[in-house]
Amino acid sequence: MRKIDPTERVRGVVRSFRGRHGRRARALAVRLDGDDDEVVLRPWELRLPRSVVYAAARSRGWEPDGGTRALVQRGPWLEPMRFTR
């Protein structure tokens, strides 16, 4: 019995994620890199999970409007996510 190498499996997951979600992530980056003071993102239009949208916005200097608690109180797909600089 051969020992399974986890590095091959992880590389395959990363490669498939980039291929599957690459266009969606680039579309999100374009929206976040604009010159606006406020941006409204709808995860169902981007077809990305809310956690991914939140992480991408925070990495580019955006903060949730009303704090993190405002994002948690809303339903997962019902309300748009609002971010301010």
PDB file as gemmi writes it, atoms N, CA and C in Angstrom:
CRYST1    1.000    1.000    1.000  90.00  90.00  90.00 P 1                      
ATOM      1  N   MET A   1       0.831  -1.169   0.000  1.00  0.00           N  
ATOM      2  CA  MET A   1       0.000   0.000   0.000  1.00  0.00           C  
ATOM      3  C   MET A   1       0.884   1.243   0.000  1.00  0.00           C  
ATOM      4  N   ARG A   2       0.606   2.153  -0.898  1.00  0.00           N  
ATOM      5  CA  ARG A   2       1.395   3.362  -1.059  1.00  0.00           C  
ATOM      6  C   ARG A   2       0.881   4.448  -0.115  1.00  0.00           C  
ATOM      7  N   LYS A   3       1.809   5.195   0.456  1.00  0.00           N  
ATOM      8  CA  LYS A   3       1.425   6.291   1.343  1.00  0.00           C  
ATOM      9  C   LYS A   3       0.966   7.482   0.491  1.00  0.00           C  
ATOM     10  N   ILE A   4      -0.130   8.088   0.888  1.00  0.00           N  
ATOM     11  CA  ILE A   4      -0.698   9.202   0.133  1.00  0.00           C  
ATOM     12  C   ILE A   4       0.069  10.477   0.473  1.00  0.00           C  
ATOM     13  N   ASP A   5       0.477  11.190  -0.551  1.00  0.00           N  
ATOM     14  CA  ASP A   5       1.186  12.456  -0.373  1.00  0.00           C  
ATOM     15  C   ASP A   5       0.165  13.592  -0.369  1.00  0.00           C  
ATOM     16  N   PRO A   6      -0.008  14.308   0.761  1.00  0.00           N  
ATOM     17  CA  PRO A   6      -1.034  15.361   0.818  1.00  0.00           C  
ATOM     18  C   PRO A   6      -0.700  16.581  -0.026  1.00  0.00           C  
ATOM     19  N   THR A   7       0.559  16.808  -0.375  1.00  0.00           N  
ATOM     20  CA  THR A   7       0.900  18.001  -1.152  1.00  0.00           C  
ATOM     21  C   THR A   7       0.306  17.931  -2.546  1.00  0.00           C  
ATOM     22  N   GLU A   8       0.245  16.751  -3.141  1.00  0.00           N  
ATOM     23  CA  GLU A   8      -0.366  16.632  -4.473  1.00  0.00           C  
ATOM     24  C   GLU A   8      -1.844  16.986  -4.420  1.00  0.00           C  
ATOM     25  N   ARG A   9      -2.511  16.526  -3.385  1.00  0.00           N  
ATOM     26  CA  ARG A   9      -3.937  16.780  -3.262  1.00  0.00           C  
ATOM     27  C   ARG A   9      -4.202  18.274  -3.027  1.00  0.00           C  
ATOM     28  N   VAL A  10      -3.399  18.931  -2.199  1.00  0.00           N  
ATOM     29  CA  VAL A  10      -3.582  20.353  -1.928  1.00  0.00           C  
ATOM     30  C   VAL A  10      -3.327  21.178  -3.178  1.00  0.00           C  
ATOM     31  N   ARG A  11      -2.298  20.864  -3.917  1.00  0.00           N  
ATOM     32  CA  ARG A  11      -2.042  21.593  -5.161  1.00  0.00           C  
ATOM     33  C   ARG A  11      -3.189  21.450  -6.134  1.00  0.00           C  
ATOM     34  N   GLY A  12      -3.775  20.275  -6.201  1.00  0.00           N  
ATOM     35  CA  GLY A  12      -4.911  20.064  -7.082  1.00  0.00           C  
ATOM     36  C   GLY A  12      -6.121  20.879  -6.669  1.00  0.00           C  
ATOM     37  N   VAL A  13      -6.350  21.014  -5.366  1.00  0.00           N  
ATOM     38  CA  VAL A  13      -7.472  21.803  -4.872  1.00  0.00           C  
ATOM     39  C   VAL A  13      -7.265  23.273  -5.197  1.00  0.00           C  
ATOM     40  N   VAL A  14      -6.062  23.773  -4.973  1.00  0.00           N  
ATOM     41  CA  VAL A  14      -5.771  25.179  -5.257  1.00  0.00           C  
ATOM     42  C   VAL A  14      -5.930  25.468  -6.738  1.00  0.00           C  
ATOM     43  N   ARG A  15      -5.440  24.602  -7.568  1.00  0.00           N  
ATOM     44  CA  ARG A  15      -5.538  24.793  -9.019  1.00  0.00           C  
ATOM     45  C   ARG A  15      -6.991  24.783  -9.476  1.00  0.00           C  
ATOM     46  N   SER A  16      -7.798  23.864  -8.954  1.00  0.00           N  
ATOM     47  CA  SER A  16      -9.197  23.813  -9.376  1.00  0.00           C  
ATOM     48  C   SER A  16      -9.970  25.017  -8.851  1.00  0.00           C  
ATOM     49  N   PHE A  17      -9.641  25.491  -7.633  1.00  0.00           N  
ATOM     50  CA  PHE A  17     -10.320  26.675  -7.106  1.00  0.00           C  
ATOM     51  C   PHE A  17     -10.017  27.892  -7.961  1.00  0.00           C  
ATOM     52  N   ARG A  18      -8.756  28.061  -8.349  1.00  0.00           N  
ATOM     53  CA  ARG A  18      -8.395  29.189  -9.202  1.00  0.00           C  
ATOM     54  C   ARG A  18      -9.119  29.122 -10.541  1.00  0.00           C  
ATOM     55  N   GLY A  19      -9.205  27.953 -11.100  1.00  0.00           N  
ATOM     56  CA  GLY A  19      -9.878  27.817 -12.379  1.00  0.00           C  
ATOM     57  C   GLY A  19     -11.369  28.063 -12.285  1.00  0.00           C  
ATOM     58  N   ARG A  20     -11.985  27.590 -11.230  1.00  0.00           N  
ATOM     59  CA  ARG A  20     -13.433  27.683 -11.088  1.00  0.00           C  
ATOM     60  C   ARG A  20     -13.886  29.069 -10.639  1.00  0.00           C  
ATOM     61  N   HIS A  21     -13.144  29.685  -9.731  1.00  0.00           N  
ATOM     62  CA  HIS A  21     -13.583  30.947  -9.147  1.00  0.00           C  
ATOM     63  C   HIS A  21     -12.739  32.137  -9.587  1.00  0.00           C  
ATOM     64  N   GLY A  22     -11.837  31.945 -10.510  1.00  0.00           N  
ATOM     65  CA  GLY A  22     -10.938  33.018 -10.923  1.00  0.00           C  
ATOM     66  C   GLY A  22     -11.644  34.214 -11.509  1.00  0.00           C  
ATOM     67  N   ARG A  23     -12.589  33.977 -12.413  1.00  0.00           N  
ATOM     68  CA  ARG A  23     -13.318  35.086 -13.033  1.00  0.00           C  
ATOM     69  C   ARG A  23     -14.161  35.833 -12.023  1.00  0.00           C  
ATOM     70  N   ARG A  24     -14.779  35.090 -11.124  1.00  0.00           N  
ATOM     71  CA  ARG A  24     -15.615  35.722 -10.105  1.00  0.00           C  
ATOM     72  C   ARG A  24     -14.777  36.577  -9.162  1.00  0.00           C  
ATOM     73  N   ALA A  25     -13.613  36.057  -8.780  1.00  0.00           N  
ATOM     74  CA  ALA A  25     -12.725  36.814  -7.884  1.00  0.00           C  
ATOM     75  C   ALA A  25     -12.187  38.059  -8.578  1.00  0.00           C  
ATOM     76  N   ARG A  26     -11.896  37.968  -9.869  1.00  0.00           N  
ATOM     77  CA  ARG A  26     -11.428  39.150 -10.603  1.00  0.00           C  
ATOM     78  C   ARG A  26     -12.530  40.192 -10.711  1.00  0.00           C  
ATOM     79  N   ALA A  27     -13.769  39.766 -10.915  1.00  0.00           N  
ATOM     80  CA  ALA A  27     -14.890  40.708 -10.968  1.00  0.00           C  
ATOM     81  C   ALA A  27     -15.072  41.397  -9.623  1.00  0.00           C  
ATOM     82  N   LEU A  28     -14.893  40.671  -8.543  1.00  0.00           N  
ATOM     83  CA  LEU A  28     -14.973  41.266  -7.216  1.00  0.00           C  
ATOM     84  C   LEU A  28     -13.849  42.269  -7.002  1.00  0.00           C  
ATOM     85  N   ALA A  29     -12.644  41.940  -7.438  1.00  0.00           N  
ATOM     86  CA  ALA A  29     -11.504  42.848  -7.286  1.00  0.00           C  
ATOM     87  C   ALA A  29     -11.716  44.144  -8.055  1.00  0.00           C  
ATOM     88  N   VAL A  30     -12.306  44.062  -9.237  1.00  0.00           N  
ATOM     89  CA  VAL A  30     -12.579  45.274 -10.032  1.00  0.00           C  
ATOM     90  C   VAL A  30     -13.560  46.181  -9.297  1.00  0.00           C  
ATOM     91  N   ARG A  31     -14.588  45.591  -8.694  1.00  0.00           N  
ATOM     92  CA  ARG A  31     -15.561  46.404  -7.951  1.00  0.00           C  
ATOM     93  C   ARG A  31     -14.942  47.047  -6.714  1.00  0.00           C  
ATOM     94  N   LEU A  32     -14.028  46.334  -6.054  1.00  0.00           N  
ATOM     95  CA  LEU A  32     -13.423  46.850  -4.828  1.00  0.00           C  
ATOM     96  C   LEU A  32     -12.321  47.865  -5.096  1.00  0.00           C  
ATOM     97  N   ASP A  33     -11.729  47.844  -6.279  1.00  0.00           N  
ATOM     98  CA  ASP A  33     -10.635  48.753  -6.586  1.00  0.00           C  
ATOM     99  C   ASP A  33     -11.099  50.091  -7.144  1.00  0.00           C  
ATOM    100  N   GLY A  34     -12.393  50.350  -7.151  1.00  0.00           N  
ATOM    101  CA  GLY A  34     -12.909  51.610  -7.663  1.00  0.00           C  
ATOM    102  C   GLY A  34     -12.590  52.772  -6.738  1.00  0.00           C  
ATOM    103  N   ASP A  35     -12.919  53.974  -7.171  1.00  0.00           N  
ATOM    104  CA  ASP A  35     -12.626  55.192  -6.420  1.00  0.00           C  
ATOM    105  C   ASP A  35     -13.776  55.629  -5.516  1.00  0.00           C  
ATOM    106  N   ASP A  36     -14.780  54.813  -5.355  1.00  0.00           N  
ATOM    107  CA  ASP A  36     -15.943  55.183  -4.556  1.00  0.00           C  
ATOM    108  C   ASP A  36     -15.611  55.167  -3.062  1.00  0.00           C  
ATOM    109  N   ASP A  37     -16.427  55.911  -2.288  1.00  0.00           N  
ATOM    110  CA  ASP A  37     -16.290  55.892  -0.832  1.00  0.00           C  
ATOM    111  C   ASP A  37     -17.139  54.800  -0.205  1.00  0.00           C  
ATOM    112  N   GLU A  38     -18.114  54.301  -0.971  1.00  0.00           N  
ATOM    113  CA  GLU A  38     -18.977  53.239  -0.483  1.00  0.00           C  
ATOM    114  C   GLU A  38     -19.246  52.272  -1.632  1.00  0.00           C  
ATOM    115  N   VAL A  39     -19.281  51.001  -1.306  1.00  0.00           N  
ATOM    116  CA  VAL A  39     -19.575  49.994  -2.319  1.00  0.00           C  
ATOM    117  C   VAL A  39     -20.603  49.025  -1.744  1.00  0.00           C  
ATOM    118  N   VAL A  40     -21.548  48.633  -2.589  1.00  0.00           N  
ATOM    119  CA  VAL A  40     -22.579  47.680  -2.205  1.00  0.00           C  
ATOM    120  C   VAL A  40     -22.369  46.434  -3.050  1.00  0.00           C  
ATOM    121  N   LEU A  41     -22.149  45.311  -2.375  1.00  0.00           N  
ATOM    122  CA  LEU A  41     -21.897  44.048  -3.065  1.00  0.00           C  
ATOM    123  C   LEU A  41     -23.014  43.069  -2.758  1.00  0.00           C  
ATOM    124  N   ARG A  42     -23.450  42.381  -3.778  1.00  0.00           N  
ATOM    125  CA  ARG A  42     -24.483  41.359  -3.619  1.00  0.00           C  
ATOM    126  C   ARG A  42     -23.840  40.005  -3.916  1.00  0.00           C  
ATOM    127  N   PRO A  43     -23.628  39.192  -2.879  1.00  0.00           N  
ATOM    128  CA  PRO A  43     -22.934  37.915  -3.077  1.00  0.00           C  
ATOM    129  C   PRO A  43     -23.616  36.994  -4.090  1.00  0.00           C  
ATOM    130  N   TRP A  44     -24.945  37.073  -4.189  1.00  0.00           N  
ATOM    131  CA  TRP A  44     -25.637  36.199  -5.134  1.00  0.00           C  
ATOM    132  C   TRP A  44     -25.359  36.593  -6.573  1.00  0.00           C  
ATOM    133  N   GLU A  45     -25.058  37.864  -6.828  1.00  0.00           N  
ATOM    134  CA  GLU A  45     -24.686  38.273  -8.186  1.00  0.00           C  
ATOM    135  C   GLU A  45     -23.256  37.848  -8.509  1.00  0.00           C  
ATOM    136  N   LEU A  46     -22.378  37.918  -7.509  1.00  0.00           N  
ATOM    137  CA  LEU A  46     -20.983  37.516  -7.706  1.00  0.00           C  
ATOM    138  C   LEU A  46     -20.813  35.998  -7.677  1.00  0.00           C  
ATOM    139  N   ARG A  47     -21.808  35.309  -7.098  1.00  0.00           N  
ATOM    140  CA  ARG A  47     -21.777  33.858  -6.925  1.00  0.00           C  
ATOM    141  C   ARG A  47     -20.555  33.427  -6.116  1.00  0.00           C  
ATOM    142  N   LEU A  48     -20.293  34.207  -5.055  1.00  0.00           N  
ATOM    143  CA  LEU A  48     -19.224  33.904  -4.109  1.00  0.00           C  
ATOM    144  C   LEU A  48     -19.810  33.905  -2.706  1.00  0.00           C  
ATOM    145  N   PRO A  49     -19.250  33.104  -1.804  1.00  0.00           N  
ATOM    146  CA  PRO A  49     -19.743  33.114  -0.416  1.00  0.00           C  
ATOM    147  C   PRO A  49     -19.493  34.464   0.253  1.00  0.00           C  
ATOM    148  N   ARG A  50     -20.333  34.793   1.217  1.00  0.00           N  
ATOM    149  CA  ARG A  50     -20.200  36.058   1.946  1.00  0.00           C  
ATOM    150  C   ARG A  50     -18.860  36.161   2.642  1.00  0.00           C  
ATOM    151  N   SER A  51     -18.346  35.049   3.142  1.00  0.00           N  
ATOM    152  CA  SER A  51     -17.050  35.078   3.834  1.00  0.00           C  
ATOM    153  C   SER A  51     -15.924  35.465   2.888  1.00  0.00           C  
ATOM    154  N   VAL A  52     -16.000  35.035   1.633  1.00  0.00           N  
ATOM    155  CA  VAL A  52     -14.977  35.391   0.643  1.00  0.00           C  
ATOM    156  C   VAL A  52     -15.077  36.880   0.299  1.00  0.00           C  
ATOM    157  N   VAL A  53     -16.282  37.372   0.138  1.00  0.00           N  
ATOM    158  CA  VAL A  53     -16.484  38.790  -0.166  1.00  0.00           C  
ATOM    159  C   VAL A  53     -15.969  39.639   0.984  1.00  0.00           C  
ATOM    160  N   TYR A  54     -16.286  39.234   2.212  1.00  0.00           N  
ATOM    161  CA  TYR A  54     -15.844  39.970   3.397  1.00  0.00           C  
ATOM    162  C   TYR A  54     -14.317  39.985   3.496  1.00  0.00           C  
ATOM    163  N   ALA A  55     -13.679  38.854   3.297  1.00  0.00           N  
ATOM    164  CA  ALA A  55     -12.216  38.774   3.386  1.00  0.00           C  
ATOM    165  C   ALA A  55     -11.546  39.613   2.301  1.00  0.00           C  
ATOM    166  N   ALA A  56     -12.085  39.586   1.092  1.00  0.00           N  
ATOM    167  CA  ALA A  56     -11.497  40.365   0.001  1.00  0.00           C  
ATOM    168  C   ALA A  56     -11.641  41.866   0.265  1.00  0.00           C  
ATOM    169  N   ALA A  57     -12.784  42.264   0.788  1.00  0.00           N  
ATOM    170  CA  ALA A  57     -12.999  43.688   1.085  1.00  0.00           C  
ATOM    171  C   ALA A  57     -12.065  44.152   2.199  1.00  0.00           C  
ATOM    172  N   ARG A  58     -11.925  43.366   3.246  1.00  0.00           N  
ATOM    173  CA  ARG A  58     -11.040  43.745   4.352  1.00  0.00           C  
ATOM    174  C   ARG A  58      -9.591  43.819   3.898  1.00  0.00           C  
ATOM    175  N   SER A  59      -9.186  42.943   2.989  1.00  0.00           N  
ATOM    176  CA  SER A  59      -7.800  42.951   2.526  1.00  0.00           C  
ATOM    177  C   SER A  59      -7.490  44.182   1.678  1.00  0.00           C  
ATOM    178  N   ARG A  60      -8.518  44.820   1.124  1.00  0.00           N  
ATOM    179  CA  ARG A  60      -8.316  46.025   0.320  1.00  0.00           C  
ATOM    180  C   ARG A  60      -8.658  47.301   1.074  1.00  0.00           C  
ATOM    181  N   GLY A  61      -8.840  47.218   2.378  1.00  0.00           N  
ATOM    182  CA  GLY A  61      -9.051  48.407   3.190  1.00  0.00           C  
ATOM    183  C   GLY A  61     -10.494  48.828   3.383  1.00  0.00           C  
ATOM    184  N   TRP A  62     -11.445  48.004   3.017  1.00  0.00           N  
ATOM    185  CA  TRP A  62     -12.856  48.323   3.188  1.00  0.00           C  
ATOM    186  C   TRP A  62     -13.330  47.762   4.520  1.00  0.00           C  
ATOM    187  N   GLU A  63     -14.196  48.493   5.190  1.00  0.00           N  
ATOM    188  CA  GLU A  63     -14.796  48.053   6.445  1.00  0.00           C  
ATOM    189  C   GLU A  63     -16.305  47.949   6.258  1.00  0.00           C  
ATOM    190  N   PRO A  64     -16.944  46.975   6.888  1.00  0.00           N  
ATOM    191  CA  PRO A  64     -18.401  46.857   6.765  1.00  0.00           C  
ATOM    192  C   PRO A  64     -19.103  48.074   7.356  1.00  0.00           C  
ATOM    193  N   ASP A  65     -20.097  48.560   6.659  1.00  0.00           N  
ATOM    194  CA  ASP A  65     -20.879  49.696   7.128  1.00  0.00           C  
ATOM    195  C   ASP A  65     -21.746  49.219   8.294  1.00  0.00           C  
ATOM    196  N   GLY A  66     -21.514  49.765   9.485  1.00  0.00           N  
ATOM    197  CA  GLY A  66     -22.232  49.321  10.670  1.00  0.00           C  
ATOM    198  C   GLY A  66     -21.464  48.276  11.452  1.00  0.00           C  
ATOM    199  N   GLY A  67     -20.256  47.968  11.048  1.00  0.00           N  
ATOM    200  CA  GLY A  67     -19.439  46.986  11.756  1.00  0.00           C  
ATOM    201  C   GLY A  67     -19.731  45.561  11.341  1.00  0.00           C  
ATOM    202  N   THR A  68     -18.949  44.660  11.861  1.00  0.00           N  
ATOM    203  CA  THR A  68     -19.109  43.245  11.533  1.00  0.00           C  
ATOM    204  C   THR A  68     -20.457  42.723  12.007  1.00  0.00           C  
ATOM    205  N   ARG A  69     -20.941  43.259  13.096  1.00  0.00           N  
ATOM    206  CA  ARG A  69     -22.225  42.821  13.638  1.00  0.00           C  
ATOM    207  C   ARG A  69     -23.361  43.055  12.635  1.00  0.00           C  
ATOM    208  N   ALA A  70     -23.271  44.108  11.831  1.00  0.00           N  
ATOM    209  CA  ALA A  70     -24.315  44.390  10.839  1.00  0.00           C  
ATOM    210  C   ALA A  70     -24.359  43.303   9.764  1.00  0.00           C  
ATOM    211  N   LEU A  71     -23.202  42.738   9.429  1.00  0.00           N  
ATOM    212  CA  LEU A  71     -23.193  41.661   8.435  1.00  0.00           C  
ATOM    213  C   LEU A  71     -23.777  40.374   8.999  1.00  0.00           C  
ATOM    214  N   VAL A  72     -23.562  40.133  10.275  1.00  0.00           N  
ATOM    215  CA  VAL A  72     -24.034  38.897  10.894  1.00  0.00           C  
ATOM    216  C   VAL A  72     -25.544  38.914  11.069  1.00  0.00           C  
ATOM    217  N   GLN A  73     -26.111  40.068  11.365  1.00  0.00           N  
ATOM    218  CA  GLN A  73     -27.544  40.152  11.619  1.00  0.00           C  
ATOM    219  C   GLN A  73     -28.368  39.917  10.367  1.00  0.00           C  
ATOM    220  N   ARG A  74     -27.806  40.203   9.237  1.00  0.00           N  
ATOM    221  CA  ARG A  74     -28.557  40.020   7.996  1.00  0.00           C  
ATOM    222  C   ARG A  74     -28.527  38.565   7.575  1.00  0.00           C  
ATOM    223  N   GLY A  75     -29.488  38.178   6.774  1.00  0.00           N  
ATOM    224  CA  GLY A  75     -29.535  36.810   6.297  1.00  0.00           C  
ATOM    225  C   GLY A  75     -28.415  36.538   5.320  1.00  0.00           C  
ATOM    226  N   PRO A  76     -28.123  35.282   5.089  1.00  0.00           N  
ATOM    227  CA  PRO A  76     -26.969  34.959   4.246  1.00  0.00           C  
ATOM    228  C   PRO A  76     -27.111  35.389   2.798  1.00  0.00           C  
ATOM    229  N   TRP A  77     -28.321  35.419   2.250  1.00  0.00           N  
ATOM    230  CA  TRP A  77     -28.476  35.780   0.843  1.00  0.00           C  
ATOM    231  C   TRP A  77     -29.516  36.870   0.643  1.00  0.00           C  
ATOM    232  N   LEU A  78     -30.036  37.426   1.705  1.00  0.00           N  
ATOM    233  CA  LEU A  78     -31.155  38.353   1.573  1.00  0.00           C  
ATOM    234  C   LEU A  78     -30.737  39.792   1.381  1.00  0.00           C  
ATOM    235  N   GLU A  79     -29.750  40.233   2.091  1.00  0.00           N  
ATOM    236  CA  GLU A  79     -29.366  41.631   2.087  1.00  0.00           C  
ATOM    237  C   GLU A  79     -28.016  41.825   1.406  1.00  0.00           C  
ATOM    238  N   PRO A  80     -27.837  42.917   0.690  1.00  0.00           N  
ATOM    239  CA  PRO A  80     -26.516  43.211   0.120  1.00  0.00           C  
ATOM    240  C   PRO A  80     -25.535  43.596   1.216  1.00  0.00           C  
ATOM    241  N   MET A  81     -24.262  43.464   0.927  1.00  0.00           N  
ATOM    242  CA  MET A  81     -23.205  43.805   1.871  1.00  0.00           C  
ATOM    243  C   MET A  81     -22.701  45.205   1.525  1.00  0.00           C  
ATOM    244  N   ARG A  82     -22.661  46.093   2.509  1.00  0.00           N  
ATOM    245  CA  ARG A  82     -22.229  47.473   2.305  1.00  0.00           C  
ATOM    246  C   ARG A  82     -20.892  47.685   2.988  1.00  0.00           C  
ATOM    247  N   PHE A  83     -19.954  48.290   2.256  1.00  0.00           N  
ATOM    248  CA  PHE A  83     -18.622  48.548   2.781  1.00  0.00           C  
ATOM    249  C   PHE A  83     -18.259  50.012   2.539  1.00  0.00           C  
ATOM    250  N   THR A  84     -17.519  50.589   3.493  1.00  0.00           N  
ATOM    251  CA  THR A  84     -17.019  51.945   3.366  1.00  0.00           C  
ATOM    252  C   THR A  84     -15.515  51.950   3.617  1.00  0.00           C  
ATOM    253  N   ARG A  85     -14.854  52.977   3.136  1.00  0.00           N  
ATOM    254  CA  ARG A  85     -13.393  53.091   3.369  1.00  0.00           C  
ATOM    255  C   ARG A  85     -13.113  53.622   4.740  1.00  0.00           C  
TER     256      ARG A  85                                                      
END                                                                             
